[in-house]
Amino acid sequence: MSDPRMTDSGEPLVELTAPDGTVFHFRYGAMIPYAGEEYAVLLEMEDTPEGEEQILVTRVEKTEDGNLSFVVAEEEDVIQTVFDKYVALTVEHGLDGLADAE
């Protein structure tokens, strides 16, 4: 389940509710197409106690009423490939920013 909103900085916010009722807050990292599906890389808003940012790979599906549903990817090969594409995209955007700064 999700509840799209906006963060204070204007980024889309996704709230996911676990089966036990725990609500997690994520922001979009990127949409990544892979194997004919759309995947959203979601970045958890609250860092872990160790200060690490949690990343969740989800398959994006439309519900019957037209809303988006985020289904947690469970296949290790899919998760790794989508994550690798996300990292490459992040590095590419970072390098673009360096070129703009020259």
C-alpha positions as CSV (number, residue, x, y, z in Angstrom):
1,M,0.0,0.0,0.0
2,S,1.2,3.5,-0.6
3,D,0.1,7.1,0.1
4,P,1.9,9.5,-2.3
5,R,2.7,12.9,-0.8
6,M,5.5,15.4,-1.0
7,T,8.5,15.9,1.3
8,D,9.3,19.3,2.7
9,S,11.8,19.7,-0.2
10,G,9.1,18.9,-2.8
11,E,10.2,15.3,-3.5
12,P,7.5,12.7,-3.8
13,L,7.0,10.7,-0.7
14,V,5.8,7.1,-0.5
15,E,4.4,5.6,2.7
16,L,4.4,1.8,2.8
17,T,2.6,-0.2,5.4
18,A,4.0,-3.5,6.5
19,P,1.7,-6.4,7.2
20,D,2.2,-5.8,11.0
21,G,0.9,-2.2,10.5
22,T,4.4,-0.5,10.7
23,V,4.6,2.5,8.4
24,F,7.8,3.3,6.5
25,H,8.5,6.6,4.7
26,F,10.4,6.6,1.5
27,R,11.4,9.1,-1.2
28,Y,11.9,8.3,-4.8
29,G,15.4,7.5,-5.9
30,A,14.6,6.7,-9.5
31,M,12.3,4.8,-11.8
32,I,14.3,2.0,-13.6
33,P,12.9,0.0,-16.5
34,Y,14.0,-3.6,-16.5
35,A,12.8,-6.7,-18.3
36,G,9.6,-5.1,-19.5
37,E,8.7,-3.9,-16.0
38,E,9.0,-0.5,-14.2
39,Y,10.9,-0.6,-10.9
40,A,11.1,2.2,-8.3
41,V,14.1,2.5,-6.2
42,L,12.9,3.9,-2.9
43,L,15.1,5.6,-0.3
44,E,14.0,5.3,3.3
45,M,13.6,8.7,5.0
46,E,14.8,7.6,8.4
47,D,18.4,6.4,8.6
48,T,19.2,3.2,10.5
49,P,20.8,3.6,14.0
50,E,24.2,3.1,12.2
51,G,23.4,6.1,10.0
52,E,22.9,4.1,6.9
53,E,20.2,4.9,4.3
54,Q,18.0,1.9,3.5
55,I,17.1,1.2,-0.2
56,L,14.1,-0.7,-1.3
57,V,13.6,-2.0,-4.9
58,T,9.9,-2.3,-5.8
59,R,8.0,-3.2,-9.0
60,V,5.5,-0.5,-9.9
61,E,2.0,-1.7,-10.8
62,K,-1.2,0.2,-11.4
63,T,-4.2,-0.8,-9.4
64,E,-7.7,-1.1,-10.8
65,D,-8.5,2.4,-9.6
66,G,-5.5,3.8,-11.4
67,N,-3.3,4.4,-8.3
68,L,0.3,3.1,-8.1
69,S,1.2,0.0,-6.1
70,F,4.7,-0.8,-5.0
71,V,5.5,-4.5,-4.8
72,V,8.7,-5.3,-3.0
73,A,11.0,-7.2,-5.4
74,E,12.2,-10.5,-4.0
75,E,14.3,-12.0,-6.8
76,E,18.0,-11.4,-5.9
77,D,19.0,-11.1,-9.6
78,V,16.3,-8.5,-10.3
79,I,17.2,-6.5,-7.1
80,Q,20.9,-6.5,-8.0
81,T,20.4,-5.5,-11.6
82,V,18.0,-2.7,-10.8
83,F,20.3,-1.5,-8.0
84,D,23.3,-1.5,-10.3
85,K,21.3,0.5,-12.9
86,Y,20.4,3.0,-10.1
87,V,24.0,3.4,-9.0
88,A,25.1,3.9,-12.6
89,L,22.4,6.5,-13.1
90,T,23.4,8.3,-9.8
91,V,27.0,8.4,-10.9
92,E,26.0,9.7,-14.4
93,H,24.0,12.5,-12.8
94,G,26.9,13.3,-10.5
95,L,29.3,13.5,-13.4
96,D,26.9,15.7,-15.3
97,G,26.8,18.1,-12.3
98,L,30.6,18.3,-12.4
99,A,30.6,19.2,-16.1
100,D,28.1,21.9,-15.4
101,A,30.3,23.3,-12.7
102,E,33.3,23.9,-15.1
